[in-house]
Amino acid sequence: MYSKSGATLLGPLTTETLFRGFGGPCETAQNAFLGDPEVRWDSLAHRWIINQFARDDVTNTNRLCVGVSRTSDATGEYYRYAFGYQNLPDHPKFAVWPDAYYVTATAAGSLFEACAWDRHRMLRGADADQQCYTLPASTIPLGSDLDGTTPPPRGEPNLLINLGPTDDRLQYWRFHVDWAHQARTTLTGPEELRVAPYTRACESTDPTQCVPQAGTTQKLDSLSYSPMYRFAYRNFGDHQSLVVNHAVDARGGVGVRWYELRLHHGRPTVHQQSTYAPGPTYRWMGSAAQNKVGDIALGYSQSSSRTHPSIRVTGRLAHDPRNLMTFHETTVWTGAGSQTGSNRWGDYTSMAIDPVDDCTFWYTNQYQPADGTGNWNTRIASFRLSDCHVHRHHHGHSRQHGHHRHG
């Protein structure tokens, strides 16, 4: 854990450290398979949430291991939970919502698990239930994940988004949980949302061997079969908005297809959409979010046959012309090596919002410090796209990029 200025506050530690004395596969890596960790800030409760899966191959038990900080101090004590599943909950992604923490994961083959955890009980350390549905889907949906301090309208279901059955659709479900009367819990869908046609990255060849790198024949996974974390939700008062992205074929390579959706009577419509591909290279594994005034930042990995995987960002201001990322592409960090011996790259990346000013973006992604396998490093960057004054009546503002800080 780091301070905002980059000072080390704690660690490095394995996630299992959090579960010391807890028992079961969450605590011990012996005979267990542990991975896919996530950390989220609950902006309504001012708590940290940590999640990773654990599988014990001897006893054939599968768990999601969850820690909820007891205060806003990430280095302090945590309430600890282990939720059980019949199959390994691979590629889990959880989302913050007022009535529950919602999580989606693979169940087995072409099935996915959508579950709700009892957030209110978890925030006070009480025993907590989960309610789950197992549904067919070609990939794993993402749940709508709250940014800011304005909750959705009371009773608003969590929205699950996925790529559609055809390459001109998204599909979605609406998940409403009722803890007092569990028989009233519902998951409705899938319904379809028409979008601009796209071709998933390397769909005609092999999405898992797609992205070239300098100095090696090893290509990387485009991850184009899934929407990319996060499905970031924000309630602006006069409208509810969500942003999400995925990797698509683009001129001379791969680009990031991004969307801003808005809710009308609880159902999403496309407010704006575009494929970000300003030049012939490969851009993939994106993450997008909006700050309190509606500026959108988009971060992603970039690579080509002449460059090592690197970290880049772009963005747009709230009142810029629709369907455009208007800021010049900025390189956060240039990788010094390529990944050899494995096509797996990341799985996901994260654009988050600073809860203190609800304006500054924090972007986390990976890079290679040198050629190799399993030797990747993480880079964290913070930047602003604007001063976040709510009223901006002119478009003559300067396009100066925020200062990047690395930790």
C-alpha positions as CSV (number, residue, x, y, z in Angstrom):
1,M,0.0,0.0,0.0
2,Y,1.2,3.4,-1.0
3,S,0.5,7.0,0.0
4,K,-0.5,9.4,-2.8
5,S,3.0,10.7,-3.0
6,G,4.4,7.2,-3.5
7,A,5.7,6.4,0.0
8,T,5.3,2.7,1.0
9,L,2.9,2.4,3.9
10,L,2.6,-1.4,4.1
11,G,4.0,-4.4,2.4
12,P,4.5,-5.9,0.0
13,L,2.4,-8.7,1.4
14,T,0.5,-11.6,-0.1
15,T,-3.3,-11.3,0.0
16,E,-3.4,-14.4,2.2
17,T,-1.8,-12.4,5.0
18,L,-5.2,-10.7,5.5
19,F,-6.7,-14.2,6.3
20,R,-4.1,-15.3,8.8
21,G,-5.9,-17.4,11.4
22,F,-9.1,-17.5,9.3
23,G,-8.7,-21.1,8.2
24,G,-9.5,-22.8,4.9
25,P,-8.1,-22.1,1.5
26,C,-8.3,-18.3,2.0
27,E,-5.5,-18.5,4.6
28,T,-3.2,-21.1,3.1
29,A,-1.7,-21.5,-0.3
30,Q,-0.9,-25.2,0.5
31,N,-2.8,-27.4,-2.0
32,A,-4.6,-24.2,-3.0
33,F,-4.9,-22.1,-6.1
34,L,-5.1,-18.4,-5.3
35,G,-5.5,-15.4,-7.6
36,D,-7.3,-12.7,-9.5
37,P,-7.3,-10.1,-6.6
38,E,-9.2,-6.9,-6.7
39,V,-9.3,-3.8,-4.4
40,R,-12.2,-1.3,-4.5
41,W,-13.1,1.7,-2.5
42,D,-16.7,1.9,-1.3
43,S,-17.4,5.6,-1.7
44,L,-20.7,5.5,0.2
45,A,-19.3,3.7,3.3
46,H,-15.6,4.9,3.1
47,R,-14.3,1.4,3.3
48,W,-11.8,-0.7,1.3
49,I,-13.0,-4.1,-0.2
50,I,-10.4,-6.8,-1.1
51,N,-11.4,-9.9,-3.0
52,Q,-9.6,-12.9,-4.5
53,F,-10.5,-16.5,-5.3
54,A,-9.1,-19.6,-3.6
55,R,-9.4,-23.2,-4.6
56,D,-8.2,-26.2,-2.6
57,D,-7.6,-29.0,-5.0
58,V,-7.4,-31.7,-2.2
59,T,-10.8,-31.0,-0.7
60,N,-12.3,-29.6,-4.0
61,T,-13.5,-26.4,-2.2
62,N,-13.9,-23.1,-4.1
63,R,-14.1,-19.7,-2.3
64,L,-14.1,-16.0,-2.9
65,C,-12.1,-14.5,0.0
66,V,-13.3,-11.0,0.9
67,G,-12.0,-8.4,3.3
68,V,-13.9,-5.3,4.3
69,S,-11.9,-2.7,6.1
70,R,-13.3,-1.7,9.5
71,T,-12.4,2.0,8.9
72,S,-11.2,4.1,6.0
73,D,-7.6,3.0,6.9
74,A,-6.5,0.4,4.4
75,T,-3.7,-0.7,6.7
76,G,-6.0,-1.3,9.6
77,E,-8.2,-4.3,10.5
78,Y,-10.6,-6.1,8.3
79,Y,-13.8,-8.1,8.6
80,R,-13.2,-11.3,6.7
81,Y,-15.6,-13.5,4.6
82,A,-15.4,-16.6,2.5
83,F,-18.2,-17.3,0.1
84,G,-18.5,-20.8,-1.3
85,Y,-19.1,-22.0,-4.9
86,Q,-19.5,-25.4,-6.6
87,N,-17.0,-24.4,-9.3
88,L,-13.9,-22.2,-9.3
89,P,-15.2,-18.6,-9.5
90,D,-12.6,-17.6,-12.1
91,H,-12.1,-14.1,-13.4
92,P,-14.3,-12.6,-10.6
93,K,-15.3,-8.9,-10.8
94,F,-17.3,-7.3,-8.0
95,A,-19.1,-4.0,-8.0
96,V,-20.2,-1.6,-5.3
97,W,-23.9,-0.9,-5.0
98,P,-26.0,0.4,-2.1
99,D,-28.0,-2.8,-1.4
100,A,-25.2,-5.3,-2.1
101,Y,-21.8,-6.0,-3.4
102,Y,-22.4,-7.7,-6.7
103,V,-19.9,-10.2,-8.2
104,T,-19.8,-12.1,-11.5
105,A,-17.4,-14.9,-12.3
106,T,-17.2,-18.0,-14.5
107,A,-19.1,-21.0,-13.2
108,A,-18.0,-23.6,-15.7
109,G,-17.7,-23.7,-19.4
110,S,-20.3,-21.3,-20.9
111,L,-22.0,-20.6,-17.6
112,F,-21.4,-17.6,-15.4
113,E,-22.3,-16.9,-11.7
114,A,-23.9,-13.7,-10.7
115,C,-24.1,-13.2,-6.9
116,A,-25.0,-10.5,-4.4
117,W,-23.3,-10.3,-1.0
118,D,-25.1,-8.7,1.9
119,R,-23.2,-5.4,2.0
120,H,-24.9,-3.8,5.1
121,R,-24.0,-6.8,7.3
122,M,-20.5,-7.0,5.9
123,L,-19.9,-3.4,6.8
124,R,-20.5,-4.2,10.4
125,G,-18.8,-7.6,10.5
126,A,-22.0,-9.6,10.9
127,D,-22.6,-13.0,9.3
128,A,-23.5,-12.3,5.7
129,D,-25.5,-14.3,3.1
130,Q,-25.1,-14.4,-0.7
131,Q,-27.8,-14.9,-3.3
132,C,-26.7,-16.3,-6.7
133,Y,-27.9,-17.1,-10.1
134,T,-26.1,-19.4,-12.6
135,L,-26.8,-18.4,-16.2
136,P,-25.5,-19.1,-19.7
137,A,-23.3,-16.5,-21.4
138,S,-20.4,-16.6,-23.8
139,T,-18.3,-14.4,-21.5
140,I,-18.5,-12.8,-18.1
141,P,-20.7,-9.7,-17.6
142,L,-19.6,-6.8,-15.4
143,G,-21.9,-5.3,-12.7
144,S,-22.5,-1.5,-12.5
145,D,-19.9,-0.1,-10.0
146,L,-20.7,3.1,-8.1
147,D,-18.5,6.1,-8.3
148,G,-19.1,9.3,-6.3
149,T,-21.3,9.8,-3.2
150,T,-24.7,10.1,-4.8
151,P,-26.4,6.7,-4.7
152,P,-28.7,5.5,-7.5
153,P,-32.4,6.0,-7.0
154,R,-33.7,3.8,-4.2
155,G,-34.4,0.3,-5.5
156,E,-32.5,0.7,-8.7
157,P,-31.3,-2.8,-9.8
158,N,-27.6,-3.4,-10.4
159,L,-27.0,-3.5,-14.2
160,L,-24.9,-6.3,-15.6
161,I,-23.4,-5.6,-19.0
162,N,-21.9,-8.1,-21.6
163,L,-20.9,-8.2,-25.2
164,G,-23.9,-9.2,-27.3
165,P,-24.6,-12.4,-29.2
166,T,-23.8,-10.5,-32.5
167,D,-21.2,-7.9,-33.1
168,D,-23.6,-5.0,-33.1
169,R,-25.2,-5.5,-29.7
170,L,-24.5,-5.4,-26.0
171,Q,-26.6,-7.4,-23.7
172,Y,-27.7,-6.7,-20.1
173,W,-29.4,-8.0,-17.1
174,R,-31.0,-6.2,-14.1
175,F,-30.2,-7.7,-10.7
176,H,-32.5,-6.7,-7.8
177,V,-31.8,-8.2,-4.4
178,D,-34.2,-8.4,-1.5
179,W,-32.5,-9.5,1.8
180,A,-35.7,-9.5,3.8
181,H,-37.7,-11.6,1.4
182,Q,-35.3,-13.5,-0.7
183,A,-38.0,-15.0,-2.9
184,R,-38.5,-11.5,-4.2
185,T,-34.9,-11.3,-5.5
186,T,-34.9,-11.2,-9.3
187,L,-32.4,-11.3,-12.2
188,T,-34.1,-10.3,-15.5
189,G,-32.6,-10.6,-18.9
190,P,-30.7,-10.8,-21.1
191,E,-32.0,-7.9,-23.1
192,E,-30.1,-6.4,-26.1
193,L,-28.8,-2.9,-26.8
194,R,-28.0,-2.1,-30.3
195,V,-24.6,-0.4,-30.8
196,A,-22.3,0.5,-33.7
197,P,-21.0,-2.6,-35.4
198,Y,-17.7,-3.9,-34.3
199,T,-15.3,-6.8,-34.8
200,R,-13.8,-8.3,-31.7
201,A,-10.1,-8.0,-31.8
202,C,-8.4,-10.8,-33.8
203,E,-11.8,-12.6,-34.0
204,S,-11.0,-13.9,-37.5
205,T,-7.6,-15.3,-36.4
206,D,-7.1,-16.0,-32.7
207,P,-8.0,-13.4,-30.0
208,T,-5.7,-15.1,-27.5
209,Q,-2.6,-14.8,-29.8
210,C,-3.3,-11.3,-31.1
211,V,-1.1,-8.4,-29.9
212,P,2.5,-8.3,-31.3
213,Q,5.5,-7.1,-29.2
214,A,8.9,-5.9,-30.1
215,G,11.7,-8.5,-30.1
216,T,9.7,-11.7,-29.8
217,T,7.2,-13.8,-31.8
218,Q,5.1,-14.2,-28.7
219,K,1.7,-12.5,-29.1
220,L,-0.6,-11.4,-26.3
221,D,-4.2,-12.1,-25.5
222,S,-6.5,-9.3,-26.7
223,L,-9.1,-10.1,-24.0
224,S,-11.6,-9.1,-26.7
225,Y,-14.2,-11.7,-25.6
226,S,-15.2,-9.7,-22.5
227,P,-16.2,-6.2,-21.5
228,M,-13.3,-4.7,-19.6
229,Y,-13.4,-3.6,-16.0
230,R,-14.9,-1.3,-14.8
231,F,-18.6,-0.8,-15.7
232,A,-18.4,2.6,-13.9
233,Y,-21.7,4.1,-12.8
234,R,-22.3,7.7,-11.7
235,N,-25.5,9.5,-10.7
236,F,-25.2,13.2,-11.7
237,G,-28.7,14.1,-10.4
238,D,-30.2,15.0,-13.7
239,H,-29.0,11.8,-15.4
240,Q,-27.4,8.4,-14.6
241,S,-24.4,7.5,-16.7
242,L,-22.2,4.4,-17.1
243,V,-19.0,3.9,-19.1
244,V,-17.4,0.6,-20.3
245,N,-15.1,-0.6,-23.0
246,H,-13.8,-3.6,-25.0
247,A,-11.1,-4.4,-27.6
248,V,-12.0,-4.4,-31.3
249,D,-10.2,-4.6,-34.6
250,A,-9.1,-1.2,-35.9
251,R,-7.1,0.2,-38.8
252,G,-3.7,-1.3,-38.6
253,G,-4.2,-3.0,-35.3
254,V,-6.6,-3.0,-32.4
255,G,-8.5,-0.2,-30.7
256,V,-10.6,0.4,-27.6
257,R,-14.4,0.6,-28.3
258,W,-15.8,2.8,-25.5
259,Y,-19.4,3.7,-24.6
260,E,-21.2,6.1,-22.4
261,L,-24.6,4.7,-21.6
262,R,-27.4,6.5,-19.8
263,L,-30.4,5.0,-17.9
264,H,-33.9,5.9,-19.0
265,H,-36.6,4.3,-16.8
266,G,-33.9,1.9,-15.6
267,R,-32.8,0.7,-19.0
268,P,-29.6,1.7,-20.8
269,T,-29.4,3.7,-24.0
270,V,-26.3,4.7,-25.9
271,H,-25.4,8.3,-25.3
272,Q,-22.1,8.2,-27.1
273,Q,-19.7,5.6,-28.5
274,S,-16.5,5.4,-30.5
275,T,-13.5,3.3,-31.2
276,Y,-10.3,5.0,-30.0
277,A,-7.6,4.1,-32.6
278,P,-5.8,7.4,-33.6
279,G,-3.0,5.5,-35.3
280,P,-2.0,2.0,-36.5
281,T,-0.9,0.2,-33.3
282,Y,-2.5,-2.1,-30.8
283,R,-4.5,-0.6,-27.9
284,W,-6.3,-3.0,-25.6
285,M,-7.2,-3.9,-22.0
286,G,-8.8,-0.6,-21.4
287,S,-10.5,0.9,-18.3
288,A,-12.7,4.0,-18.3
289,A,-14.3,6.2,-15.6
290,Q,-16.0,9.6,-15.1
291,N,-15.2,12.2,-12.5
292,K,-17.8,14.4,-10.7
293,V,-18.3,16.8,-13.7
294,G,-18.5,14.1,-16.3
295,D,-14.9,14.2,-17.7
296,I,-14.1,10.7,-19.0
297,A,-10.6,9.2,-18.8
298,L,-9.6,6.1,-20.7
299,G,-6.4,4.1,-19.9
300,Y,-5.1,1.0,-21.7
301,S,-2.1,-1.1,-22.8
302,Q,-0.4,-0.4,-26.1
303,S,2.0,-2.6,-28.0
304,S,3.2,-3.3,-31.6
305,S,5.9,-5.3,-33.4
306,R,8.2,-2.3,-32.9
307,T,7.3,-1.4,-29.3
308,H,7.2,-3.1,-25.9
309,P,3.9,-3.1,-24.1
310,S,3.4,0.3,-22.6
311,I,0.7,2.2,-20.6
312,R,-1.2,5.1,-22.2
313,V,-4.2,7.3,-21.3
314,T,-6.5,9.7,-23.1
315,G,-9.7,11.5,-22.2
316,R,-12.4,14.0,-22.9
317,L,-14.2,16.8,-21.1
318,A,-17.9,16.5,-20.3
319,H,-19.0,19.1,-22.8
320,D,-16.7,18.2,-25.7
321,P,-18.3,17.0,-28.9
322,R,-19.8,13.6,-28.5
323,N,-18.1,10.4,-29.6
324,L,-14.6,11.8,-29.3
325,M,-11.6,11.4,-27.0
326,T,-10.3,14.9,-27.4
327,F,-7.1,14.8,-25.4
328,H,-3.8,13.8,-27.0
329,E,-2.7,10.3,-26.2
330,T,-0.2,10.4,-23.3
331,T,2.3,7.7,-22.5
332,V,2.2,7.0,-18.7
333,W,5.1,4.5,-18.9
334,T,7.1,2.9,-21.6
335,G,7.8,-0.7,-21.1
336,A,11.4,-1.8,-21.4
337,G,10.7,-5.4,-22.3
338,S,8.2,-7.8,-23.8
339,Q,6.5,-10.8,-22.3
340,T,7.9,-14.1,-23.5
341,G,6.6,-17.6,-22.8
342,S,3.0,-16.6,-22.1
343,N,0.2,-14.9,-24.0
344,R,-1.7,-13.9,-20.8
345,W,-1.7,-10.1,-20.3
346,G,-3.3,-8.7,-17.2
347,D,-7.0,-9.8,-17.5
348,Y,-8.0,-6.3,-16.5
349,T,-6.8,-2.8,-15.5
350,S,-8.4,0.0,-13.4
351,M,-9.3,3.6,-13.8
352,A,-10.4,4.9,-10.4
353,I,-11.5,8.3,-9.0
354,D,-9.8,10.0,-6.0
355,P,-12.5,10.2,-3.3
356,V,-11.1,13.3,-1.7
357,D,-11.8,15.7,-4.7
358,D,-13.9,13.3,-6.9
359,C,-12.0,14.8,-9.8
360,T,-8.5,13.3,-10.0
361,F,-8.1,10.0,-11.9
362,W,-5.8,7.2,-10.7
363,Y,-4.8,4.6,-13.3
364,T,-3.2,1.2,-12.5
365,N,-1.7,-1.0,-15.2
366,Q,1.2,-3.3,-15.8
367,Y,4.4,-3.3,-17.9
368,Q,7.5,-5.4,-18.5
369,P,10.8,-3.9,-17.0
370,A,12.7,-6.5,-19.2
371,D,12.0,-9.4,-21.4
372,G,10.7,-12.4,-19.5
373,T,7.8,-14.4,-18.1
374,G,6.1,-13.5,-14.8
375,N,8.4,-10.5,-14.1
376,W,5.8,-7.8,-14.9
377,N,5.6,-4.6,-12.7
378,T,2.7,-2.4,-11.8
379,R,2.6,1.4,-12.5
380,I,0.2,3.8,-10.9
381,A,-0.5,7.3,-12.4
382,S,-2.6,10.2,-11.2
383,F,-3.8,13.0,-13.5
384,R,-6.6,15.5,-14.1
385,L,-8.3,16.4,-17.3
386,S,-9.8,19.7,-15.9
387,D,-10.1,21.7,-12.6
388,C,-13.6,20.1,-12.2
389,H,-15.4,23.4,-11.9
390,V,-19.0,22.4,-12.4
391,H,-19.9,25.3,-14.7
392,R,-17.9,25.5,-18.0
393,H,-19.6,27.7,-20.5
394,H,-16.9,28.0,-23.2
395,H,-14.8,25.7,-25.2
396,G,-11.8,27.8,-25.5
397,H,-10.0,26.2,-22.6
398,S,-6.4,25.1,-22.9
399,R,-5.6,21.4,-23.4
400,Q,-2.9,21.1,-20.8
401,H,-2.4,17.6,-19.4
402,G,-2.4,17.0,-15.7
403,H,0.8,16.2,-14.0
404,H,1.6,12.5,-13.8
405,R,2.8,11.0,-10.6
406,H,4.2,7.5,-10.5
407,G,4.5,5.2,-7.5
